[in-house]
Amino acid sequence: MFESKGAATYVGQVEMDPAGTLWAVLYDGATVITKEQVRSLRRGKRRVADLVLAAADSSLAGARRPMPAHLNRIVTQQTRSRHRHLPAPAI
């Protein structure tokens, strides 16, 4: 993979403070972006993954040029079903 110039590098990790409290921390280089308290190491790892992915998605949102709506969706014309209009068989 390649890294474009000016791209943000996000690093997340679970940290424990001296009191024993676990924190999910998201860094951009040496800067702390987000620090959230978590209840367990397992939940901290999941929260860190969510934080990193959300930060990466939000940083790419402005970089991409949105495509016109008419090229993004498929429009199909609804046709009437022949089976709906047939009379029900008599018993």
PDB file of N, CA, C and O in Angstrom:
ATOM      1  N   MET A   1       0.839  -1.181   0.000  1.00  0.00           N
ATOM      2  CA  MET A   1       0.000   0.000   0.000  1.00  0.00           C
ATOM      3  C   MET A   1       0.878   1.235   0.000  1.00  0.00           C
ATOM      4  O   MET A   1       2.067   1.171   0.309  1.00  0.00           O
ATOM      5  N   PHE A   2       0.288   2.336  -0.343  1.00  0.00           N
ATOM      6  CA  PHE A   2       1.027   3.579  -0.363  1.00  0.00           C
ATOM      7  C   PHE A   2       0.391   4.563   0.600  1.00  0.00           C
ATOM      8  O   PHE A   2      -0.784   4.451   0.949  1.00  0.00           O
ATOM      9  N   GLU A   3       1.180   5.513   1.016  1.00  0.00           N
ATOM     10  CA  GLU A   3       0.678   6.543   1.917  1.00  0.00           C
ATOM     11  C   GLU A   3       0.788   7.882   1.202  1.00  0.00           C
ATOM     12  O   GLU A   3       1.865   8.288   0.768  1.00  0.00           O
ATOM     13  N   SER A   4      -0.337   8.549   1.092  1.00  0.00           N
ATOM     14  CA  SER A   4      -0.306   9.841   0.420  1.00  0.00           C
ATOM     15  C   SER A   4       0.214  10.910   1.375  1.00  0.00           C
ATOM     16  O   SER A   4       0.121  10.774   2.595  1.00  0.00           O
ATOM     17  N   LYS A   5       0.749  11.948   0.811  1.00  0.00           N
ATOM     18  CA  LYS A   5       1.296  13.013   1.641  1.00  0.00           C
ATOM     19  C   LYS A   5       0.163  13.749   2.327  1.00  0.00           C
ATOM     20  O   LYS A   5      -0.865  14.036   1.714  1.00  0.00           O
ATOM     21  N   GLY A   6       0.355  14.051   3.597  1.00  0.00           N
ATOM     22  CA  GLY A   6      -0.659  14.769   4.352  1.00  0.00           C
ATOM     23  C   GLY A   6      -1.726  13.864   4.936  1.00  0.00           C
ATOM     24  O   GLY A   6      -2.666  14.347   5.568  1.00  0.00           O
ATOM     25  N   ALA A   7      -1.598  12.553   4.735  1.00  0.00           N
ATOM     26  CA  ALA A   7      -2.596  11.642   5.289  1.00  0.00           C
ATOM     27  C   ALA A   7      -2.371  11.493   6.789  1.00  0.00           C
ATOM     28  O   ALA A   7      -1.237  11.425   7.265  1.00  0.00           O
ATOM     29  N   ALA A   8      -3.473  11.445   7.514  1.00  0.00           N
ATOM     30  CA  ALA A   8      -3.389  11.302   8.967  1.00  0.00           C
ATOM     31  C   ALA A   8      -3.053   9.859   9.313  1.00  0.00           C
ATOM     32  O   ALA A   8      -3.516   8.927   8.655  1.00  0.00           O
ATOM     33  N   THR A   9      -2.246   9.686  10.346  1.00  0.00           N
ATOM     34  CA  THR A   9      -1.905   8.364  10.839  1.00  0.00           C
ATOM     35  C   THR A   9      -2.514   8.216  12.220  1.00  0.00           C
ATOM     36  O   THR A   9      -2.098   8.886  13.165  1.00  0.00           O
ATOM     37  N   TYR A  10      -3.486   7.349  12.334  1.00  0.00           N
ATOM     38  CA  TYR A  10      -4.177   7.153  13.605  1.00  0.00           C
ATOM     39  C   TYR A  10      -3.658   5.904  14.286  1.00  0.00           C
ATOM     40  O   TYR A  10      -3.464   4.867  13.651  1.00  0.00           O
ATOM     41  N   VAL A  11      -3.437   6.017  15.588  1.00  0.00           N
ATOM     42  CA  VAL A  11      -3.002   4.888  16.400  1.00  0.00           C
ATOM     43  C   VAL A  11      -3.905   4.840  17.611  1.00  0.00           C
ATOM     44  O   VAL A  11      -4.146   5.859  18.258  1.00  0.00           O
ATOM     45  N   GLY A  12      -4.401   3.666  17.915  1.00  0.00           N
ATOM     46  CA  GLY A  12      -5.249   3.504  19.091  1.00  0.00           C
ATOM     47  C   GLY A  12      -4.702   2.400  19.966  1.00  0.00           C
ATOM     48  O   GLY A  12      -4.130   1.427  19.476  1.00  0.00           O
ATOM     49  N   GLN A  13      -4.884   2.559  21.267  1.00  0.00           N
ATOM     50  CA  GLN A  13      -4.451   1.521  22.192  1.00  0.00           C
ATOM     51  C   GLN A  13      -5.236   1.611  23.478  1.00  0.00           C
ATOM     52  O   GLN A  13      -5.827   2.643  23.795  1.00  0.00           O
ATOM     53  N   VAL A  14      -5.235   0.509  24.220  1.00  0.00           N
ATOM     54  CA  VAL A  14      -5.867   0.464  25.534  1.00  0.00           C
ATOM     55  C   VAL A  14      -4.775   0.720  26.558  1.00  0.00           C
ATOM     56  O   VAL A  14      -3.743   0.048  26.560  1.00  0.00           O
ATOM     57  N   GLU A  15      -5.008   1.697  27.428  1.00  0.00           N
ATOM     58  CA  GLU A  15      -4.023   2.067  28.446  1.00  0.00           C
ATOM     59  C   GLU A  15      -4.633   1.940  29.829  1.00  0.00           C
ATOM     60  O   GLU A  15      -5.846   2.052  30.006  1.00  0.00           O
ATOM     61  N   MET A  16      -3.767   1.704  30.807  1.00  0.00           N
ATOM     62  CA  MET A  16      -4.205   1.643  32.198  1.00  0.00           C
ATOM     63  C   MET A  16      -3.492   2.743  32.970  1.00  0.00           C
ATOM     64  O   MET A  16      -2.267   2.855  32.930  1.00  0.00           O
ATOM     65  N   ASP A  17      -4.284   3.559  33.680  1.00  0.00           N
ATOM     66  CA  ASP A  17      -3.678   4.617  34.487  1.00  0.00           C
ATOM     67  C   ASP A  17      -3.202   4.038  35.823  1.00  0.00           C
ATOM     68  O   ASP A  17      -3.503   2.885  36.130  1.00  0.00           O
ATOM     69  N   PRO A  18      -2.462   4.820  36.625  1.00  0.00           N
ATOM     70  CA  PRO A  18      -1.942   4.302  37.899  1.00  0.00           C
ATOM     71  C   PRO A  18      -3.020   3.812  38.863  1.00  0.00           C
ATOM     72  O   PRO A  18      -2.740   2.987  39.733  1.00  0.00           O
ATOM     73  N   ALA A  19      -4.239   4.306  38.719  1.00  0.00           N
ATOM     74  CA  ALA A  19      -5.330   3.866  39.598  1.00  0.00           C
ATOM     75  C   ALA A  19      -5.926   2.529  39.149  1.00  0.00           C
ATOM     76  O   ALA A  19      -6.731   1.936  39.866  1.00  0.00           O
ATOM     77  N   GLY A  20      -5.534   2.061  37.974  1.00  0.00           N
ATOM     78  CA  GLY A  20      -6.034   0.785  37.467  1.00  0.00           C
ATOM     79  C   GLY A  20      -7.207   0.919  36.521  1.00  0.00           C
ATOM     80  O   GLY A  20      -7.788  -0.094  36.130  1.00  0.00           O
ATOM     81  N   THR A  21      -7.573   2.119  36.142  1.00  0.00           N
ATOM     82  CA  THR A  21      -8.681   2.355  35.219  1.00  0.00           C
ATOM     83  C   THR A  21      -8.198   2.163  33.779  1.00  0.00           C
ATOM     84  O   THR A  21      -7.128   2.643  33.406  1.00  0.00           O
ATOM     85  N   LEU A  22      -8.997   1.459  32.980  1.00  0.00           N
ATOM     86  CA  LEU A  22      -8.659   1.221  31.571  1.00  0.00           C
ATOM     87  C   LEU A  22      -9.244   2.318  30.701  1.00  0.00           C
ATOM     88  O   LEU A  22     -10.366   2.775  30.919  1.00  0.00           O
ATOM     89  N   TRP A  23      -8.461   2.735  29.705  1.00  0.00           N
ATOM     90  CA  TRP A  23      -8.854   3.794  28.783  1.00  0.00           C
ATOM     91  C   TRP A  23      -8.584   3.358  27.354  1.00  0.00           C
ATOM     92  O   TRP A  23      -7.540   2.770  27.073  1.00  0.00           O
ATOM     93  N   ALA A  24      -9.513   3.640  26.445  1.00  0.00           N
ATOM     94  CA  ALA A  24      -9.304   3.480  25.006  1.00  0.00           C
ATOM     95  C   ALA A  24      -8.856   4.838  24.495  1.00  0.00           C
ATOM     96  O   ALA A  24      -9.598   5.816  24.587  1.00  0.00           O
ATOM     97  N   VAL A  25      -7.638   4.902  23.956  1.00  0.00           N
ATOM     98  CA  VAL A  25      -7.044   6.180  23.565  1.00  0.00           C
ATOM     99  C   VAL A  25      -6.747   6.158  22.070  1.00  0.00           C
ATOM    100  O   VAL A  25      -6.191   5.192  21.547  1.00  0.00           O
ATOM    101  N   LEU A  26      -7.127   7.242  21.390  1.00  0.00           N
ATOM    102  CA  LEU A  26      -6.862   7.410  19.963  1.00  0.00           C
ATOM    103  C   LEU A  26      -5.878   8.548  19.788  1.00  0.00           C
ATOM    104  O   LEU A  26      -6.094   9.650  20.292  1.00  0.00           O
ATOM    105  N   TYR A  27      -4.786   8.276  19.065  1.00  0.00           N
ATOM    106  CA  TYR A  27      -3.736   9.266  18.815  1.00  0.00           C
ATOM    107  C   TYR A  27      -3.665   9.599  17.336  1.00  0.00           C
ATOM    108  O   TYR A  27      -3.904   8.748  16.479  1.00  0.00           O
ATOM    109  N   ASP A  28      -3.333  10.845  17.052  1.00  0.00           N
ATOM    110  CA  ASP A  28      -2.947  11.279  15.717  1.00  0.00           C
ATOM    111  C   ASP A  28      -1.517  11.770  15.869  1.00  0.00           C
ATOM    112  O   ASP A  28      -1.281  12.918  16.246  1.00  0.00           O
ATOM    113  N   GLY A  29      -0.562  10.891  15.574  1.00  0.00           N
ATOM    114  CA  GLY A  29       0.837  11.198  15.874  1.00  0.00           C
ATOM    115  C   GLY A  29       1.022  11.165  17.389  1.00  0.00           C
ATOM    116  O   GLY A  29       0.751  10.145  18.023  1.00  0.00           O
ATOM    117  N   ALA A  30       1.482  12.274  17.974  1.00  0.00           N
ATOM    118  CA  ALA A  30       1.670  12.351  19.420  1.00  0.00           C
ATOM    119  C   ALA A  30       0.489  13.042  20.113  1.00  0.00           C
ATOM    120  O   ALA A  30       0.485  13.174  21.337  1.00  0.00           O
ATOM    121  N   THR A  31      -0.497  13.476  19.351  1.00  0.00           N
ATOM    122  CA  THR A  31      -1.643  14.193  19.902  1.00  0.00           C
ATOM    123  C   THR A  31      -2.759  13.230  20.271  1.00  0.00           C
ATOM    124  O   THR A  31      -3.139  12.383  19.462  1.00  0.00           O
ATOM    125  N   VAL A  32      -3.290  13.349  21.483  1.00  0.00           N
ATOM    126  CA  VAL A  32      -4.425  12.542  21.902  1.00  0.00           C
ATOM    127  C   VAL A  32      -5.690  13.169  21.318  1.00  0.00           C
ATOM    128  O   VAL A  32      -5.999  14.333  21.576  1.00  0.00           O
ATOM    129  N   ILE A  33      -6.408  12.383  20.534  1.00  0.00           N
ATOM    130  CA  ILE A  33      -7.649  12.868  19.933  1.00  0.00           C
ATOM    131  C   ILE A  33      -8.829  12.539  20.843  1.00  0.00           C
ATOM    132  O   ILE A  33      -9.654  13.403  21.139  1.00  0.00           O
ATOM    133  N   THR A  34      -8.901  11.300  21.278  1.00  0.00           N
ATOM    134  CA  THR A  34     -10.014  10.840  22.104  1.00  0.00           C
ATOM    135  C   THR A  34      -9.490   9.915  23.189  1.00  0.00           C
ATOM    136  O   THR A  34      -8.576   9.121  22.969  1.00  0.00           O
ATOM    137  N   LYS A  35     -10.089  10.038  24.365  1.00  0.00           N
ATOM    138  CA  LYS A  35      -9.746   9.157  25.477  1.00  0.00           C
ATOM    139  C   LYS A  35     -11.046   8.804  26.174  1.00  0.00           C
ATOM    140  O   LYS A  35     -11.709   9.673  26.741  1.00  0.00           O
ATOM    141  N   GLU A  36     -11.419   7.512  26.133  1.00  0.00           N
ATOM    142  CA  GLU A  36     -12.676   7.052  26.714  1.00  0.00           C
ATOM    143  C   GLU A  36     -12.413   5.929  27.705  1.00  0.00           C
ATOM    144  O   GLU A  36     -11.600   5.040  27.453  1.00  0.00           O
ATOM    145  N   GLN A  37     -13.102   5.978  28.820  1.00  0.00           N
ATOM    146  CA  GLN A  37     -12.956   4.926  29.825  1.00  0.00           C
ATOM    147  C   GLN A  37     -13.711   3.685  29.366  1.00  0.00           C
ATOM    148  O   GLN A  37     -14.826   3.775  28.852  1.00  0.00           O
ATOM    149  N   VAL A  38     -13.077   2.510  29.561  1.00  0.00           N
ATOM    150  CA  VAL A  38     -13.690   1.235  29.193  1.00  0.00           C
ATOM    151  C   VAL A  38     -13.670   0.314  30.403  1.00  0.00           C
ATOM    152  O   VAL A  38     -12.875   0.491  31.326  1.00  0.00           O
ATOM    153  N   ARG A  39     -14.567  -0.680  30.380  1.00  0.00           N
ATOM    154  CA  ARG A  39     -14.702  -1.566  31.544  1.00  0.00           C
ATOM    155  C   ARG A  39     -13.779  -2.769  31.522  1.00  0.00           C
ATOM    156  O   ARG A  39     -13.431  -3.298  32.577  1.00  0.00           O
ATOM    157  N   SER A  40     -13.373  -3.215  30.328  1.00  0.00           N
ATOM    158  CA  SER A  40     -12.505  -4.391  30.251  1.00  0.00           C
ATOM    159  C   SER A  40     -11.554  -4.244  29.066  1.00  0.00           C
ATOM    160  O   SER A  40     -11.748  -3.394  28.197  1.00  0.00           O
ATOM    161  N   LEU A  41     -10.536  -5.079  29.049  1.00  0.00           N
ATOM    162  CA  LEU A  41      -9.567  -5.058  27.955  1.00  0.00           C
ATOM    163  C   LEU A  41     -10.237  -5.438  26.640  1.00  0.00           C
ATOM    164  O   LEU A  41      -9.954  -4.849  25.597  1.00  0.00           O
ATOM    165  N   ARG A  42     -11.123  -6.421  26.698  1.00  0.00           N
ATOM    166  CA  ARG A  42     -11.829  -6.853  25.497  1.00  0.00           C
ATOM    167  C   ARG A  42     -12.668  -5.719  24.911  1.00  0.00           C
ATOM    168  O   ARG A  42     -12.614  -5.467  23.707  1.00  0.00           O
ATOM    169  N   ARG A  43     -13.439  -5.038  25.749  1.00  0.00           N
ATOM    170  CA  ARG A  43     -14.249  -3.915  25.265  1.00  0.00           C
ATOM    171  C   ARG A  43     -13.368  -2.753  24.817  1.00  0.00           C
ATOM    172  O   ARG A  43     -13.718  -2.023  23.890  1.00  0.00           O
ATOM    173  N   GLY A  44     -12.228  -2.586  25.475  1.00  0.00           N
ATOM    174  CA  GLY A  44     -11.304  -1.527  25.085  1.00  0.00           C
ATOM    175  C   GLY A  44     -10.739  -1.760  23.696  1.00  0.00           C
ATOM    176  O   GLY A  44     -10.619  -0.822  22.908  1.00  0.00           O
ATOM    177  N   LYS A  45     -10.388  -3.009  23.389  1.00  0.00           N
ATOM    178  CA  LYS A  45      -9.861  -3.335  22.057  1.00  0.00           C
ATOM    179  C   LYS A  45     -10.910  -3.070  20.986  1.00  0.00           C
ATOM    180  O   LYS A  45     -10.600  -2.535  19.921  1.00  0.00           O
ATOM    181  N   ARG A  46     -12.145  -3.445  21.269  1.00  0.00           N
ATOM    182  CA  ARG A  46     -13.223  -3.209  20.302  1.00  0.00           C
ATOM    183  C   ARG A  46     -13.476  -1.716  20.118  1.00  0.00           C
ATOM    184  O   ARG A  46     -13.704  -1.252  19.001  1.00  0.00           O
ATOM    185  N   ARG A  47     -13.434  -0.971  21.213  1.00  0.00           N
ATOM    186  CA  ARG A  47     -13.674   0.472  21.134  1.00  0.00           C
ATOM    187  C   ARG A  47     -12.552   1.168  20.376  1.00  0.00           C
ATOM    188  O   ARG A  47     -12.806   2.093  19.604  1.00  0.00           O
ATOM    189  N   VAL A  48     -11.308   0.729  20.589  1.00  0.00           N
ATOM    190  CA  VAL A  48     -10.170   1.300  19.865  1.00  0.00           C
ATOM    191  C   VAL A  48     -10.326   1.056  18.371  1.00  0.00           C
ATOM    192  O   VAL A  48     -10.082   1.958  17.569  1.00  0.00           O
ATOM    193  N   ALA A  49     -10.728  -0.148  17.987  1.00  0.00           N
ATOM    194  CA  ALA A  49     -10.934  -0.445  16.567  1.00  0.00           C
ATOM    195  C   ALA A  49     -12.007   0.472  15.977  1.00  0.00           C
ATOM    196  O   ALA A  49     -11.845   0.992  14.873  1.00  0.00           O
ATOM    197  N   ASP A  50     -13.101   0.668  16.717  1.00  0.00           N
ATOM    198  CA  ASP A  50     -14.161   1.561  16.239  1.00  0.00           C
ATOM    199  C   ASP A  50     -13.664   2.998  16.108  1.00  0.00           C
ATOM    200  O   ASP A  50     -13.986   3.680  15.134  1.00  0.00           O
ATOM    201  N   LEU A  51     -12.886   3.459  17.078  1.00  0.00           N
ATOM    202  CA  LEU A  51     -12.374   4.830  17.040  1.00  0.00           C
ATOM    203  C   LEU A  51     -11.445   5.054  15.852  1.00  0.00           C
ATOM    204  O   LEU A  51     -11.541   6.072  15.166  1.00  0.00           O
ATOM    205  N   VAL A  52     -10.546   4.101  15.611  1.00  0.00           N
ATOM    206  CA  VAL A  52      -9.598   4.236  14.502  1.00  0.00           C
ATOM    207  C   VAL A  52     -10.330   4.238  13.168  1.00  0.00           C
ATOM    208  O   VAL A  52     -10.043   5.066  12.304  1.00  0.00           O
ATOM    209  N   LEU A  53     -11.275   3.317  12.992  1.00  0.00           N
ATOM    210  CA  LEU A  53     -12.012   3.252  11.728  1.00  0.00           C
ATOM    211  C   LEU A  53     -12.881   4.486  11.512  1.00  0.00           C
ATOM    212  O   LEU A  53     -12.969   4.989  10.392  1.00  0.00           O
ATOM    213  N   ALA A  54     -13.520   4.977  12.563  1.00  0.00           N
ATOM    214  CA  ALA A  54     -14.348   6.175  12.431  1.00  0.00           C
ATOM    215  C   ALA A  54     -13.501   7.396  12.092  1.00  0.00           C
ATOM    216  O   ALA A  54     -13.904   8.231  11.282  1.00  0.00           O
ATOM    217  N   ALA A  55     -12.332   7.499  12.708  1.00  0.00           N
ATOM    218  CA  ALA A  55     -11.446   8.632  12.419  1.00  0.00           C
ATOM    219  C   ALA A  55     -10.942   8.567  10.987  1.00  0.00           C
ATOM    220  O   ALA A  55     -10.860   9.592  10.310  1.00  0.00           O
ATOM    221  N   ALA A  56     -10.606   7.375  10.525  1.00  0.00           N
ATOM    222  CA  ALA A  56     -10.127   7.224   9.142  1.00  0.00           C
ATOM    223  C   ALA A  56     -11.242   7.540   8.155  1.00  0.00           C
ATOM    224  O   ALA A  56     -10.996   8.189   7.138  1.00  0.00           O
ATOM    225  N   ASP A  57     -12.465   7.094   8.435  1.00  0.00           N
ATOM    226  CA  ASP A  57     -13.593   7.393   7.551  1.00  0.00           C
ATOM    227  C   ASP A  57     -13.876   8.880   7.494  1.00  0.00           C
ATOM    228  O   ASP A  57     -14.140   9.422   6.420  1.00  0.00           O
ATOM    229  N   SER A  58     -13.824   9.544   8.635  1.00  0.00           N
ATOM    230  CA  SER A  58     -14.142  10.976   8.644  1.00  0.00           C
ATOM    231  C   SER A  58     -13.051  11.792   7.953  1.00  0.00           C
ATOM    232  O   SER A  58     -13.343  12.837   7.373  1.00  0.00           O
ATOM    233  N   SER A  59     -11.807  11.336   8.006  1.00  0.00           N
ATOM    234  CA  SER A  59     -10.741  12.077   7.336  1.00  0.00           C
ATOM    235  C   SER A  59     -10.790  11.889   5.826  1.00  0.00           C
ATOM    236  O   SER A  59     -10.348  12.765   5.083  1.00  0.00           O
ATOM    237  N   LEU A  60     -11.319  10.761   5.360  1.00  0.00           N
ATOM    238  CA  LEU A  60     -11.416  10.508   3.923  1.00  0.00           C
ATOM    239  C   LEU A  60     -12.666  11.122   3.309  1.00  0.00           C
ATOM    240  O   LEU A  60     -12.727  11.294   2.091  1.00  0.00           O
ATOM    241  N   ALA A  61     -13.654  11.453   4.116  1.00  0.00           N
ATOM    242  CA  ALA A  61     -14.925  11.962   3.583  1.00  0.00           C
ATOM    243  C   ALA A  61     -14.720  13.241   2.793  1.00  0.00           C
ATOM    244  O   ALA A  61     -15.366  13.423   1.761  1.00  0.00           O
ATOM    245  N   GLY A  62     -13.851  14.129   3.234  1.00  0.00           N
ATOM    246  CA  GLY A  62     -13.618  15.369   2.520  1.00  0.00           C
ATOM    247  C   GLY A  62     -12.692  15.196   1.334  1.00  0.00           C
ATOM    248  O   GLY A  62     -12.713  16.016   0.417  1.00  0.00           O
ATOM    249  N   ALA A  63     -11.881  14.151   1.326  1.00  0.00           N
ATOM    250  CA  ALA A  63     -10.900  13.955   0.264  1.00  0.00           C
ATOM    251  C   ALA A  63     -11.536  13.409  -1.009  1.00  0.00           C
ATOM    252  O   ALA A  63     -11.061  13.691  -2.109  1.00  0.00           O
ATOM    253  N   ARG A  64     -12.595  12.638  -0.869  1.00  0.00           N
ATOM    254  CA  ARG A  64     -13.236  12.047  -2.036  1.00  0.00           C
ATOM    255  C   ARG A  64     -14.240  13.004  -2.649  1.00  0.00           C
ATOM    256  O   ARG A  64     -14.924  13.745  -1.943  1.00  0.00           O
ATOM    257  N   ARG A  65     -14.318  12.981  -3.940  1.00  0.00           N
ATOM    258  CA  ARG A  65     -15.319  13.786  -4.634  1.00  0.00           C
ATOM    259  C   ARG A  65     -16.563  12.924  -4.789  1.00  0.00           C
ATOM    260  O   ARG A  65     -16.486  11.843  -5.371  1.00  0.00           O
ATOM    261  N   PRO A  66     -17.699  13.372  -4.286  1.00  0.00           N
ATOM    262  CA  PRO A  66     -18.900  12.545  -4.402  1.00  0.00           C
ATOM    263  C   PRO A  66     -19.343  12.432  -5.852  1.00  0.00           C
ATOM    264  O   PRO A  66     -19.231  13.382  -6.627  1.00  0.00           O
ATOM    265  N   MET A  67     -19.841  11.274  -6.199  1.00  0.00           N
ATOM    266  CA  MET A  67     -20.334  11.059  -7.552  1.00  0.00           C
ATOM    267  C   MET A  67     -21.739  11.628  -7.664  1.00  0.00           C
ATOM    268  O   MET A  67     -22.459  11.699  -6.668  1.00  0.00           O
ATOM    269  N   PRO A  68     -22.133  12.031  -8.848  1.00  0.00           N
ATOM    270  CA  PRO A  68     -23.501  12.512  -9.027  1.00  0.00           C
ATOM    271  C   PRO A  68     -24.509  11.420  -8.692  1.00  0.00           C
ATOM    272  O   PRO A  68     -24.248  10.239  -8.918  1.00  0.00           O
ATOM    273  N   ALA A  69     -25.631  11.806  -8.167  1.00  0.00           N
ATOM    274  CA  ALA A  69     -26.639  10.845  -7.713  1.00  0.00           C
ATOM    275  C   ALA A  69     -27.168   9.982  -8.850  1.00  0.00           C
ATOM    276  O   ALA A  69     -27.457   8.803  -8.647  1.00  0.00           O
ATOM    277  N   HIS A  70     -27.298  10.551 -10.039  1.00  0.00           N
ATOM    278  CA  HIS A  70     -27.864   9.775 -11.136  1.00  0.00           C
ATOM    279  C   HIS A  70     -26.943   8.644 -11.575  1.00  0.00           C
ATOM    280  O   HIS A  70     -27.402   7.715 -12.239  1.00  0.00           O
ATOM    281  N   LEU A  71     -25.668   8.691 -11.229  1.00  0.00           N
ATOM    282  CA  LEU A  71     -24.755   7.601 -11.573  1.00  0.00           C
ATOM    283  C   LEU A  71     -24.665   6.568 -10.455  1.00  0.00           C
ATOM    284  O   LEU A  71     -24.174   5.461 -10.679  1.00  0.00           O
ATOM    285  N   ASN A  72     -25.126   6.909  -9.269  1.00  0.00           N
ATOM    286  CA  ASN A  72     -25.000   6.013  -8.127  1.00  0.00           C
ATOM    287  C   ASN A  72     -26.162   5.049  -7.958  1.00  0.00           C
ATOM    288  O   ASN A  72     -25.999   4.005  -7.325  1.00  0.00           O
ATOM    289  N   ARG A  73     -27.309   5.361  -8.495  1.00  0.00           N
ATOM    290  CA  ARG A  73     -28.453   4.502  -8.231  1.00  0.00           C
ATOM    291  C   ARG A  73     -28.990   3.888  -9.513  1.00  0.00           C
ATOM    292  O   ARG A  73     -28.850   4.445 -10.602  1.00  0.00           O
ATOM    293  N   ILE A  74     -29.590   2.760  -9.356  1.00  0.00           N
ATOM    294  CA  ILE A  74     -30.195   2.057 -10.468  1.00  0.00           C
ATOM    295  C   ILE A  74     -31.696   2.285 -10.368  1.00  0.00           C
ATOM    296  O   ILE A  74     -32.311   1.986  -9.345  1.00  0.00           O
ATOM    297  N   VAL A  75     -32.270   2.805 -11.414  1.00  0.00           N
ATOM    298  CA  VAL A  75     -33.698   3.085 -11.418  1.00  0.00           C
ATOM    299  C   VAL A  75     -34.367   2.057 -12.304  1.00  0.00           C
ATOM    300  O   VAL A  75     -34.047   1.932 -13.486  1.00  0.00           O
ATOM    301  N   THR A  76     -35.295   1.324 -11.721  1.00  0.00           N
ATOM    302  CA  THR A  76     -36.058   0.351 -12.500  1.00  0.00           C
ATOM    303  C   THR A  76     -37.509   0.781 -12.502  1.00  0.00           C
ATOM    304  O   THR A  76     -38.016   1.309 -11.512  1.00  0.00           O
ATOM    305  N   GLN A  77     -38.168   0.552 -13.613  1.00  0.00           N
ATOM    306  CA  GLN A  77     -39.565   0.929 -13.729  1.00  0.00           C
ATOM    307  C   GLN A  77     -40.411  -0.257 -13.302  1.00  0.00           C
ATOM    308  O   GLN A  77     -40.207  -1.379 -13.765  1.00  0.00           O
ATOM    309  N   GLN A  78     -41.351  -0.002 -12.425  1.00  0.00           N
ATOM    310  CA  GLN A  78     -42.220  -1.059 -11.935  1.00  0.00           C
ATOM    311  C   GLN A  78     -43.214  -1.452 -13.036  1.00  0.00           C
ATOM    312  O   GLN A  78     -43.848  -0.585 -13.638  1.00  0.00           O
ATOM    313  N   THR A  79     -43.347  -2.739 -13.294  1.00  0.00           N
ATOM    314  CA  THR A  79     -44.340  -3.216 -14.253  1.00  0.00           C
ATOM    315  C   THR A  79     -45.452  -3.903 -13.483  1.00  0.00           C
ATOM    316  O   THR A  79     -45.225  -4.477 -12.418  1.00  0.00           O
ATOM    317  N   ARG A  80     -46.627  -3.839 -14.019  1.00  0.00           N
ATOM    318  CA  ARG A  80     -47.769  -4.466 -13.349  1.00  0.00           C
ATOM    319  C   ARG A  80     -47.713  -5.974 -13.565  1.00  0.00           C
ATOM    320  O   ARG A  80     -47.430  -6.448 -14.665  1.00  0.00           O
ATOM    321  N   SER A  81     -47.978  -6.693 -12.531  1.00  0.00           N
ATOM    322  CA  SER A  81     -47.960  -8.143 -12.607  1.00  0.00           C
ATOM    323  C   SER A  81     -49.247  -8.639 -13.258  1.00  0.00           C
ATOM    324  O   SER A  81     -50.334  -8.171 -12.917  1.00  0.00           O
ATOM    325  N   ARG A  82     -49.135  -9.559 -14.169  1.00  0.00           N
ATOM    326  CA  ARG A  82     -50.316 -10.112 -14.835  1.00  0.00           C
ATOM    327  C   ARG A  82     -51.103 -11.019 -13.903  1.00  0.00           C
ATOM    328  O   ARG A  82     -52.318 -11.160 -14.043  1.00  0.00           O
ATOM    329  N   HIS A  83     -50.418 -11.628 -12.963  1.00  0.00           N
ATOM    330  CA  HIS A  83     -51.064 -12.598 -12.082  1.00  0.00           C
ATOM    331  C   HIS A  83     -52.017 -11.937 -11.098  1.00  0.00           C
ATOM    332  O   HIS A  83     -52.957 -12.580 -10.631  1.00  0.00           O
ATOM    333  N   ARG A  84     -51.800 -10.690 -10.780  1.00  0.00           N
ATOM    334  CA  ARG A  84     -52.662 -10.010  -9.816  1.00  0.00           C
ATOM    335  C   ARG A  84     -54.049  -9.739 -10.384  1.00  0.00           C
ATOM    336  O   ARG A  84     -55.021  -9.674  -9.631  1.00  0.00           O
ATOM    337  N   HIS A  85     -54.155  -9.582 -11.682  1.00  0.00           N
ATOM    338  CA  HIS A  85     -55.405  -9.176 -12.278  1.00  0.00           C
ATOM    339  C   HIS A  85     -56.233 -10.330 -12.824  1.00  0.00           C
ATOM    340  O   HIS A  85     -57.323 -10.100 -13.347  1.00  0.00           O
ATOM    341  N   LEU A  86     -55.752 -11.560 -12.720  1.00  0.00           N
ATOM    342  CA  LEU A  86     -56.528 -12.694 -13.167  1.00  0.00           C
ATOM    343  C   LEU A  86     -57.606 -13.024 -12.145  1.00  0.00           C
ATOM    344  O   LEU A  86     -57.353 -12.915 -10.945  1.00  0.00           O
ATOM    345  N   PRO A  87     -58.773 -13.414 -12.567  1.00  0.00           N
ATOM    346  CA  PRO A  87     -59.820 -13.745 -11.586  1.00  0.00           C
ATOM    347  C   PRO A  87     -59.457 -15.020 -10.832  1.00  0.00           C
ATOM    348  O   PRO A  87     -58.806 -15.919 -11.364  1.00  0.00           O
ATOM    349  N   ALA A  88     -59.888 -15.069  -9.604  1.00  0.00           N
ATOM    350  CA  ALA A  88     -59.632 -16.247  -8.760  1.00  0.00           C
ATOM    351  C   ALA A  88     -60.515 -17.388  -9.244  1.00  0.00           C
ATOM    352  O   ALA A  88     -61.656 -17.164  -9.646  1.00  0.00           O
ATOM    353  N   PRO A  89     -59.991 -18.608  -9.206  1.00  0.00           N
ATOM    354  CA  PRO A  89     -60.811 -19.735  -9.670  1.00  0.00           C
ATOM    355  C   PRO A  89     -62.007 -19.969  -8.738  1.00  0.00           C
ATOM    356  O   PRO A  89     -61.882 -19.841  -7.520  1.00  0.00           O
ATOM    357  N   ALA A  90     -63.134 -20.303  -9.299  1.00  0.00           N
ATOM    358  CA  ALA A  90     -64.341 -20.548  -8.512  1.00  0.00           C
ATOM    359  C   ALA A  90     -64.295 -21.962  -7.935  1.00  0.00           C
ATOM    360  O   ALA A  90     -63.808 -22.896  -8.571  1.00  0.00           O
ATOM    361  N   ILE A  91     -64.795 -22.088  -6.757  1.00  0.00           N
ATOM    362  CA  ILE A  91     -64.797 -23.419  -6.109  1.00  0.00           C
ATOM    363  C   ILE A  91     -66.168 -24.028  -6.189  1.00  0.00           C
ATOM    364  O   ILE A  91     -66.378 -25.140  -5.704  1.00  0.00           O
TER     365      ILE A  91
END
